[in-house]
Amino acid sequence: MPTLPTNDYHRLPVSEKQLRYARSIATRAAIDLPRDVMEDRRALSAWIERHKTPVSRFDAYPSSRQVAFAERIAQIKRQEIPHECFRDKSMMSRWIDSNK
């Protein structure tokens, strides 16, 4: 039975920023960055998620830009931002998405 050629049309190229970040993780962790992962955006994202480590306890906190954006939304909608959102960037992101 003949094998079908693989189609790469669904593979997105990696961004330069993504590649720099992955290389910095690989250097810091003293591990190799697989060649096949460097050619597919989704595969590289998955590799980054598996290998990144929090640098500090503040990594989970929302950025100042994220907080400022949430505060503008809260002011416009005359709502309070839940206190938990200020300690978790993913919660802040969800709050922003649900209140835009």
Secondary structure, 3 states (H helix, E strand, C coil): CCCCCCCCCCCCCCCHHHHHHHHHHHHHHCCCCCCHHHHCHHHHHHHHHHHCCCCCHHHHCCCHHHHHHHHHHHHHHCCCCCHHHHHCHHHHHHHHHHHC
